[in-house]
Amino acid sequence: MSRKPKKGYFVRGQFVAEGSEMDIQLKAELKGTPDASRTDLKRESDELQELGKELLSLRADLFEAVGLPDKLVDALAEAKRITNFEGKRRQMQYVGKIMRKLEPELVQAARQALEEQHKGSATEKMQLHLAEHWRDRLIADDDALAPWMAEHPTTDTQQLRALIRQARKDAQPAGKEANVQVSQGLAPRKGRAYRELFQLVREHLGGTGADDASDIDEDHGDE
């Protein structure tokens, strides 16, 4: 059975329980300045509503691990289903209202889950860039093969060389097609070997081996 939520409010990201020493101190400081008090509370309310909005994009496993109350889970699920702008805006206001009643531990857990997802996304992006760098380096420079094999000795050398040769061949159109590409400023054609080389490199770098969106867009129609 969950504990009854404490009554209070947030100030600069910190929960202040009603009747606590900090609550008494803050009210004493704000005495005679109700506008400042309203401004602080409005800012905290907006921050919690924005946090609720960010939870809509939180990965399912991280979302479940936070342990949000069913009322908030249902409200967020409904917000995802609503496509009407005004309807969604009002639903998110309702989400914000629920968020303001959460215990501080849950608010902090939600922030940490979002931070964990952000770090994971950043790491994934770095892996993609590194794989792209190695793929392009291997295609452009024969001398890149030795340092790659030194770092990743389990790579199938024969397969790697074959993919590099084919990727280079695919990037060199002949005759009239080459003239058209030059005159129109088009990028060199990239075929299956270009994608498979990227997959091979990424697998050895610890990725999934799946194509990133930029490769798929660049290579469409080259099958």
C-alpha positions in Angstrom: 0.0 0.0 0.0 1.5 3.3 -1.0 2.2 6.0 1.5 -0.1 9.0 1.6 1.6 11.8 -0.4 2.9 14.7 1.7 1.4 18.1 1.2 3.8 20.7 0.0 5.3 22.4 -3.0 8.5 22.6 -5.1 11.0 25.4 -4.9 13.9 25.3 -7.3 13.5 21.6 -7.8 13.3 20.8 -4.0 10.2 19.6 -2.3 9.1 21.6 0.7 6.6 19.9 3.0 3.9 22.1 4.5 4.7 23.0 8.2 8.3 22.1 7.8 11.1 24.4 9.0 11.9 25.3 5.4 8.2 26.0 4.7 8.0 28.4 7.7 11.3 30.1 6.6 10.2 30.6 3.0 6.8 31.9 4.0 8.5 34.4 6.4 10.8 35.5 3.6 7.9 35.9 1.1 5.6 37.6 3.6 4.4 40.9 2.1 5.5 39.8 -1.4 2.7 37.5 -2.7 3.6 38.2 -6.3 7.0 36.7 -5.9 5.5 33.6 -4.2 3.0 33.2 -7.0 5.8 33.5 -9.6 7.9 30.8 -7.9 5.0 28.4 -7.6 4.0 29.1 -11.2 7.5 28.3 -12.4 7.6 25.1 -10.4 4.2 24.1 -11.8 5.4 24.7 -15.4 8.6 22.7 -14.8 6.5 19.7 -13.5 4.1 20.0 -16.5 7.1 20.0 -18.8 8.5 17.0 -17.0 5.2 15.2 -17.6 5.5 16.1 -21.3 9.0 14.6 -21.5 7.6 11.4 -19.9 5.6 10.8 -23.1 8.8 10.0 -24.9 10.4 7.8 -22.2 11.3 4.3 -23.2 8.9 1.7 -21.9 11.3 -0.2 -19.7 12.5 3.0 -18.0 8.9 4.3 -17.7 7.8 1.1 -15.9 10.9 1.2 -13.6 9.9 4.7 -12.2 6.8 3.2 -10.6 4.4 6.1 -11.4 0.8 5.9 -9.9 -1.8 4.4 -12.1 -3.7 7.7 -12.3 -0.7 9.4 -13.9 0.1 6.4 -16.2 -3.5 6.5 -17.5 -3.4 10.3 -18.0 -0.1 10.0 -20.0 -1.5 7.2 -22.1 -4.6 9.3 -22.9 -2.3 12.3 -23.8 -0.5 10.0 -26.3 -3.8 9.1 -27.9 -5.1 12.6 -28.3 -4.2 14.3 -31.6 -6.2 17.5 -31.3 -4.0 20.3 -30.3 -6.3 21.9 -27.8 -7.4 18.6 -26.4 -3.8 17.6 -25.9 -3.0 20.9 -24.2 -5.7 20.4 -21.7 -4.8 16.8 -21.1 -1.2 17.9 -20.4 -2.5 20.5 -17.9 -4.2 17.6 -16.2 -1.0 15.6 -16.2 0.8 18.6 -14.7 -1.8 18.8 -11.9 -1.2 15.1 -11.1 2.6 15.7 -11.2 2.4 18.4 -8.6 0.9 15.9 -6.2 3.7 13.3 -6.6 6.1 12.6 -3.8 9.5 14.1 -4.4 11.1 10.7 -4.6 9.0 9.9 -7.7 9.7 13.2 -9.3 13.4 12.6 -8.9 13.1 9.0 -10.2 11.3 10.4 -13.3 14.1 12.9 -13.9 16.8 10.2 -13.5 15.0 7.9 -16.0 14.9 10.7 -18.6 18.6 11.4 -17.9 19.5 7.8 -18.4 17.6 7.7 -21.7 19.3 10.8 -22.9 22.8 9.4 -22.0 21.9 6.2 -23.9 20.8 8.2 -27.0 24.0 10.2 -26.9 26.1 7.0 -26.7 24.2 5.5 -29.6 24.7 8.6 -31.7 28.5 8.6 -31.0 28.7 4.9 -32.0 26.9 5.7 -35.3 29.3 8.6 -36.0 32.4 6.4 -35.2 31.1 3.6 -37.5 30.5 6.1 -40.3 34.0 7.5 -39.8 35.6 4.0 -40.1 33.5 3.0 -43.1 34.5 6.1 -45.0 38.1 5.9 -44.0 38.3 2.2 -45.0 36.8 3.0 -48.4 39.0 6.1 -49.0 42.4 4.8 -47.8 44.1 1.4 -48.1 46.3 2.3 -45.2 43.2 2.3 -42.9 42.9 -1.5 -43.1 46.0 -2.2 -40.9 44.9 0.0 -37.9 41.4 -1.4 -38.1 42.6 -5.0 -38.0 44.9 -4.1 -35.1 42.0 -2.8 -33.1 39.5 -5.5 -34.2 41.5 -8.6 -35.0 38.4 -10.9 -35.1 37.2 -9.2 -38.3 36.9 -11.4 -41.3 39.6 -9.9 -43.4 38.5 -11.5 -46.7 34.9 -10.2 -46.2 36.1 -6.8 -45.2 38.4 -6.4 -48.3 35.6 -7.6 -50.6 33.1 -5.1 -49.2 35.7 -2.3 -49.5 36.4 -3.2 -53.2 32.7 -3.4 -54.1 31.9 -0.1 -52.3 34.6 1.7 -54.2 33.4 0.1 -57.5 29.8 1.2 -56.8 31.0 4.7 -56.1 32.6 5.1 -59.6 29.8 5.3 -62.3 31.0 4.9 -65.8 30.5 7.0 -69.0 27.3 9.1 -69.3 26.1 8.4 -65.8 29.3 9.9 -64.4 29.0 13.0 -66.5 25.4 13.5 -65.3 26.4 13.2 -61.7 29.2 15.8 -62.1 27.0 18.3 -64.0 24.2 18.0 -61.5 26.4 18.0 -58.4 25.1 14.7 -57.3 26.8 12.6 -54.6 28.4 9.4 -55.7 26.2 6.4 -55.9 26.3 4.0 -52.9 25.1 0.4 -53.2 24.6 -2.6 -51.0 28.3 -3.1 -50.2 28.4 0.4 -48.7 25.6 -0.5 -46.3 27.0 -3.9 -45.5 30.4 -2.4 -44.7 28.7 0.0 -42.3 26.9 -2.9 -40.6 30.1 -4.9 -40.3 32.0 -2.0 -38.8 29.3 -1.2 -36.4 29.0 -4.8 -35.2 32.7 -4.8 -34.3 32.3 -1.5 -32.5 29.7 -2.9 -30.3 26.6 -1.6 -32.1 23.5 -3.5 -33.4 24.7 -3.5 -37.0 21.4 -1.9 -38.2 21.5 0.9 -40.8 21.1 4.4 -39.5 18.5 6.6 -41.1 21.1 8.6 -43.1 22.4 5.5 -44.8 19.0 4.3 -45.7 18.0 7.6 -47.2 21.3 7.9 -49.2 21.1 4.4 -50.6 17.4 4.1 -51.7 16.9 2.8 -55.1 20.4 1.3 -55.4 19.5 -2.3 -55.0 
